[in-house]
Amino acid sequence: MENLSCVIVSLLFIGLGSIVKTQGGDEVVYKGKTLVMEGDPFEIDCKVAMFEPIKWQLDGRTIVPDKRNKYSFTRKTVAGAIISTLHVPSAQSFHSGTYKCNSFHRDGHHLFVLSGDIAPNYDFETYKVLEPKQPLVLQCNVTGTEQKYSLKWFKEDQPIEQPCDEKESRVKIVDAEHKLIINKPNEDDIANYTCRMVHSSVNSSALDLNATITVVGRPTVRMPSTMSLVEGEKLVLDCSVSGKPTPEVVWSFGNVSINETSGRYKLLEDNGVPNAILSIDEVIMDDRGDYTCFAKNVANFTKATTYVIVKAPASSTIEGKEKGYPKTELALKRERYQRLMKYDEELALVRLKTEKELGCIQIRHANAMNELQVRAATAKAELEELLLQKEKNKV
């Protein structure tokens, strides 16, 4: 219990130093690392009252500097106190133990030297690539250590706990193999993961050996294999891109690279991905060919290609001459011509109908006039005959 309380006191004053009272009541302040990796330098400060004797010890044995242990000491006076500093340029396993700068001190400064190493299963550099439809397996192999430790996992500095019901959870921690397994991974699992080897004597995640694995997602792109337009129409190619980190997108037309908006080419953002859309306001016949979208991030790069077909616009006959126009101009010409033709046809029908109706009226009128004339002539003839008969009766 006494040793455990010493460790706790040491941890409480990491950064501020550990404060120990001598039998005479004077305070002694230690300051320095509590855990170091083998081969790393370390220093321990001991601050005591003026005129206190300085005699460094390790686990109760007086320290005598030599070529093997490479201890050295410095001393200075600050504000009426003495600060003695112990220096070691390269920590070794035999440097572990409890340090005191005065034999009258009941407690001292505890130091642990870790000789182990962590070897994560990186795919390259410090990255692990999330493969679609495959479990994400992160592993940190610990080598070269005989000390007791525990391995803990963190996601974006937040601890990952072993789930109570492993069957219902996608996350599984295999302590014996130093593995973190995530089944059915998705984009939310793309993050920074840290494996921390915590010494069993110092149960603090701030005093550990650790390694970070950055999980990244491969970029994917989708585009139609072909696209057909009429000369004069607007071309819009949308490269549907996904991936984390956000991929960088560049385009090519044949052997020509298109990296930015220039001339007739316009590059636009889509769903937070710069340059994901390539557009040309009015295509011409020379715009026919392969357009390739390249997407790249730290995980990989991929591409997709669309073959653009540009058709000549349909021709129309105006004033007896064959003429072709880009669709915008052609459409206006064609629509106006069609309107005129339709108007002429309607007018011709109206005229024909009117003429027919007038003809019918004229014919009916002529027939009526003829009938009237015949009837008038008949009536006149009858009247003349009556008058003639009357004259004969008088005689």
ABEGO torsion letter per residue (X at the ends): XAAAAAAAAAAAABGAEBBBBBAAGBBBBBBEBABBBBGBBBBBBBBBBBGBBBBBBBGGBBBBBBAAAGBBBBBBBBGGBBBBBBBBABBBAAABEBBBABAABABBBBBBBBABBBBBBBABEABBBBBBGBBBBBBBBBBGBABBBBBBBBBGGBBBBBBABAAABABBBBAAAGBBBBBGBBAAABBBBBBBBBBAABBBAABBBBBBBBBBBBBBBBBBABBBBBBGBBBBBBBBBBEOBBBBBBBBBEABBBABBBEABBBBBBGGBBGABBBBABBBAAABEBBBBBBBBAABBBBBBBBBBBBBBBBBBBGGBBBBBBAAAAAAAAAAAAAAAAAAAAAAAAAAAAAAAAAAAAAAAAAAAAAAAAAAAAAAAAAAAAAAAAAAAAX
